[in-house]
Amino acid sequence: MKDHRILTQRQERAAEDELFEALQGLGSVSEYRAFFQDLCTPAELQAMKDRWAVVELLAEGLTYRAIHDQTGVSVTTIGRVARCLSDGAGGYRAALERFKK
């Protein structure tokens, strides 16, 4: 990721908090869709959709190869997602648990 910003760490954290608070204010899938379509390039949005699909398939117990064969996502990316599921910040896990309910 490029480090081109001249903001302090505190300002960066505040900007991040504002982004996440903006997300909390959205109330429907269609609002989320519109927000992410405006926020992300098509490639960025596709990468996020691919990673979420990998999260769900890993949770089902599929192998990396089976996930690759089903989604076309690289085994390297699948491995990264798997590491985040087991050793990450817990975001995937929290979203997955709430999504299942």
Buried (B, 14 or more C-beta within 10 A) or exposed (E): EEEEEEEEEEEEEEEEEEEEEEEEEBEEEEEEEEBBEEEEEEEEBEBEEBBBBBBBBBBEEBEBEEBBEEBEBEEEBBEBBBEBBEEEEEEBBEEBEEEEE
